[in-house]
Amino acid sequence: MSRKYGFVLAVLALLILLLAGCGGQGGADTRTINASLGTWNYGGQNLGLAFIFWADLQAPTSPEGFQGTITGPSLSSPYPFGPFKSDFARAIYLWFPFGAVPVSGDHTITASPSPNQTLNRTLKLNASATLPQPQNVTVQVTANTATFSWSPVPGARSYYAQLWEVDQNGQLKTFKLGWYTRDTQVQFTQNAGISLSPGTYRARVFAFPLDFTLLLRPGQAAQLDPQFNISSALSQGVQVQSLGPLRVVPLPEPEVQPELGGGW
């Protein structure tokens, strides 16, 4: 009998150790708010800065909304983001790249959607860490279809494919459409609301180290724990001459790429 009970006790002890090692039920990530910073590799002479904020709102934030602030050596003064207004308790996110040149060191992100839900995160930015740019970005456009494709990016878990109309100098002018995906090809059809007037267009693809297709769900705080390094690349220009004919035209790279976020 003593051997039997000794065996049972050993099994119970092993189960306790296993539960402790994986966190058990109590080890689940219960955070409802998080944010991160990183570098933006767009192929320019310098890197840009990238930011992301996520929250599973526990209460509506309308009508006043809430704001947040980013501070650190990459910024000459506190950088505000928001205000964000929501009539419902739900998961939200916001991200954007901007032209500030990353500087290594401690950066702090603060936000407070409600008295019971606040964020005050300090992270050490590594200004030399980057995500490779997407390669072989192509776009094919007809009167009612646009197809983007690109090669997989090492370290990327999702992408954001955009279609832009450009001006006569090849500069991005008017954002037309975009889509988050885990694939390396996106196709839009007339049913998606495409209406392309004659002009010149380019695709731009962002690569991310986290899965954007999950960010409108609760429980995504851990995705934002690592540094948020992103990258982007442009396709050649595609000229839509009329409702049918089109041709690919060589265009120069824009010297300055506009800030662009995504999100609700």
C-alpha positions in Angstrom: 0.0 0.0 0.0 2.8 2.4 0.8 4.4 1.9 -2.6 1.0 2.6 -4.2 0.4 5.8 -2.3 4.0 6.9 -2.9 3.4 6.5 -6.6 0.2 8.5 -6.5 2.0 11.3 -4.6 4.8 11.3 -7.2 2.3 11.6 -10.1 0.5 14.5 -8.3 3.8 16.3 -7.7 4.7 15.9 -11.4 1.3 17.3 -12.5 1.8 20.3 -10.2 5.3 21.0 -11.7 3.9 20.7 -15.2 1.0 23.2 -14.4 3.5 25.6 -12.9 5.8 25.4 -15.9 3.0 26.3 -18.4 1.3 28.8 -16.2 -1.8 26.7 -15.4 -5.2 28.5 -15.7 -3.8 31.4 -13.6 -0.9 31.9 -16.0 -3.0 33.2 -18.9 -2.2 36.7 -20.1 -5.0 38.8 -18.8 -3.7 42.2 -19.9 -6.2 44.3 -21.8 -3.9 47.0 -23.0 -0.4 47.2 -24.5 1.7 49.2 -27.0 5.1 49.0 -28.7 7.7 50.9 -30.8 10.2 49.8 -33.4 11.9 50.7 -36.6 10.3 51.2 -40.0 12.5 49.9 -42.9 11.2 51.5 -46.1 14.5 51.6 -48.0 15.4 55.2 -47.4 18.7 56.6 -46.2 17.5 56.5 -42.6 15.0 54.2 -40.8 11.7 55.6 -39.7 9.9 54.9 -36.4 6.9 52.6 -36.1 4.2 52.5 -33.3 1.3 50.3 -32.4 -1.3 50.5 -29.7 -3.9 47.8 -28.8 -6.6 47.7 -26.1 -9.6 45.5 -25.3 -11.7 48.3 -24.1 -13.5 47.5 -20.9 -16.0 50.4 -21.3 -17.1 52.8 -24.0 -14.8 55.9 -24.3 -17.3 58.2 -26.1 -18.0 61.1 -26.2 -14.7 62.5 -24.8 -12.4 59.7 -25.9 -8.9 59.2 -24.6 -5.4 60.1 -25.7 -1.9 58.7 -25.3 1.7 59.9 -25.4 5.0 58.6 -26.6 8.2 60.0 -25.1 11.9 59.1 -25.6 15.2 60.1 -27.3 13.7 59.5 -30.8 11.3 62.4 -30.3 12.1 66.0 -29.6 9.0 66.4 -27.6 6.1 64.2 -26.3 4.2 62.7 -29.3 0.5 62.5 -28.7 -1.8 59.9 -30.3 -5.6 59.9 -30.3 -8.2 60.9 -29.2 -10.0 57.6 -29.6 -13.7 57.4 -29.2 -15.8 54.2 -29.1 -19.4 53.7 -28.2 -18.8 50.1 -27.3 -16.5 48.0 -25.1 -14.4 46.1 -27.7 -10.9 45.4 -29.0 -9.3 48.2 -31.0 -5.9 48.9 -32.4 -3.9 51.7 -34.0 -0.6 51.7 -35.8 1.4 54.1 -37.8 4.9 54.7 -39.2 6.4 58.2 -39.0 9.5 60.0 -40.1 11.3 60.4 -36.8 14.7 58.7 -36.9 14.9 55.9 -34.3 17.4 56.5 -31.4 18.3 53.6 -29.1 17.2 54.0 -25.5 14.2 54.0 -23.2 10.9 55.1 -24.6 7.7 55.4 -22.6 4.1 55.0 -23.9 1.2 56.1 -21.7 -2.6 55.9 -22.2 -5.7 55.6 -20.0 -8.9 54.6 -21.7 -10.6 54.5 -18.3 -9.6 54.8 -14.6 -9.5 51.0 -14.4 -7.5 50.5 -17.6 -4.2 52.3 -17.9 -0.9 51.8 -19.7 2.5 53.0 -18.7 5.1 51.0 -20.6 8.8 51.8 -20.9 10.7 49.8 -23.4 14.3 49.9 -24.6 14.4 50.6 -28.3 17.1 49.0 -30.4 17.5 51.4 -33.3 19.6 49.0 -35.4 17.1 46.1 -35.4 15.1 45.9 -38.6 12.7 43.7 -40.5 13.7 43.0 -44.2 11.8 44.8 -46.9 9.3 42.9 -49.0 10.8 41.8 -52.3 9.3 41.3 -55.8 6.2 43.5 -55.1 4.0 43.5 -58.2 0.6 44.7 -59.1 -1.7 43.8 -62.0 -4.7 46.0 -62.6 -7.7 45.9 -65.0 -10.9 47.8 -65.0 -12.4 45.7 -62.2 -9.5 43.7 -60.7 -6.3 44.5 -58.8 -3.9 41.7 -57.8 -0.9 42.3 -55.5 1.8 39.7 -54.9 5.2 39.6 -53.2 7.8 37.2 -51.8 7.6 36.1 -48.1 9.5 38.2 -45.7 11.6 36.4 -43.1 10.2 37.1 -39.6 6.9 38.5 -40.8 3.6 37.1 -39.6 1.2 39.3 -41.6 1.1 41.9 -44.3 -0.9 45.0 -45.3 -1.3 45.5 -49.1 -2.3 48.9 -50.3 -3.2 50.5 -53.7 -2.2 54.1 -54.2 -2.8 56.6 -57.0 0.4 58.5 -57.6 1.1 62.0 -59.1 3.1 62.8 -62.2 6.3 62.6 -60.1 5.5 59.1 -58.8 4.7 60.4 -55.3 1.9 58.6 -53.4 -1.2 60.9 -53.7 -4.5 59.1 -53.0 -5.0 55.9 -50.9 -7.5 53.7 -52.7 -7.7 50.4 -50.7 -5.9 48.1 -48.4 -6.2 44.6 -46.8 -4.5 42.7 -43.9 -3.5 39.2 -44.8 -1.2 36.3 -43.8 -0.8 35.4 -47.5 1.6 36.8 -50.1 -1.1 37.7 -52.6 -4.3 39.8 -52.5 -6.9 40.2 -55.2 -9.6 42.8 -55.2 -12.5 42.7 -57.7 -15.3 45.0 -58.7 -17.4 43.5 -55.9 -15.0 44.9 -53.4 -15.9 48.4 -54.5 -13.0 49.1 -56.9 -13.5 52.0 -59.3 -10.2 53.0 -60.9 -10.2 56.1 -63.1 -7.5 56.6 -65.7 -4.2 57.3 -64.0 -1.1 55.8 -62.5 -1.1 53.5 -59.5 1.4 51.7 -57.2 1.0 48.9 -54.7 2.7 49.3 -51.3 3.1 46.3 -49.0 3.9 46.5 -45.3 5.3 43.5 -43.4 4.7 43.0 -39.7 6.2 40.8 -37.0 2.8 40.1 -35.5 -0.5 38.8 -36.8 -2.8 41.8 -37.6 -5.7 39.5 -38.6 -6.2 38.7 -34.9 -5.9 42.1 -33.4 -9.7 42.8 -33.2 -10.0 39.9 -30.8 -9.4 39.9 -27.0 -6.2 38.5 -25.5 -3.7 39.9 -28.0 -1.5 41.9 -25.6 1.4 39.5 -25.8 1.7 40.1 -29.5 2.9 43.6 -28.8 5.6 42.6 -26.2 8.5 42.4 -28.7 9.9 45.5 -30.5 7.5 46.5 -33.4 9.9 46.4 -36.4 8.1 46.8 -39.7 9.0 47.3 -43.3 7.5 48.3 -46.6 8.2 48.3 -50.3 6.6 49.7 -53.5 5.7 48.1 -56.8 6.3 49.5 -60.2 3.7 51.9 -61.5 0.7 50.6 -63.4 -1.0 53.1 -65.8 -4.7 52.7 -66.3 -5.3 54.4 -69.7 -9.0 53.7 -70.0 -11.5 51.2 -68.7 -9.6 48.4 -70.4 -6.0 49.0 -71.5 -3.1 49.3 -69.0 0.6 49.2 -69.1 3.5 49.0 -66.5 5.5 52.2 -66.3 8.9 52.8 -64.5 8.5 55.3 -61.7 11.1 56.8 -59.3 10.9 55.9 -55.6 9.1 58.6 -53.6 11.7 60.5 -51.5 9.2 60.9 -48.7 6.5 58.3 -47.9 3.4 59.6 -46.1 2.5 58.5 -42.7 -0.2 55.9 -42.7 -2.0 54.0 -39.9 -4.6 51.4 -39.8 -7.1 50.3 -37.5 -10.3 50.3 -35.9 
